[in-house]
């Protein structure tokens, strides 16, 4: 279902999605996470996007990001999407872990 996978484990239904992760050059290091979803009205679309759970953390020069996002159990499937834009200044090198290469759009070269 678009970029969402639905699966059953331990009698529980889970929904995971594949984020769109982009690396681009800019003036300073920044992470911008954009969530979107559909809804009958803007308020509902925003609430549906808020059902996206995505985890990342930064420690010193290491940024760890998940290759998937989850939809909360009480959330509805409404074409949720997640985009992560990582801006990297000139002169800094980025190394993408092998398990993330399939999901990262690297525009740094």
Beta strands, then each sheet from edge to edge (+ up, - down):
strand 1: 4-9
strand 2: 12-17
strand 3: 20-26
strand 4: 30-36
strand 5: 52-53
strand 6: 56-59
strand 7: 62-65
strand 8: 69-71
strand 9: 81-89
strand 10: 104-106
sheet 1: 1+ 2- 8+ 5-
sheet 2: 4+ 9- 3- 10-
sheet 3: 6+ 7-
end
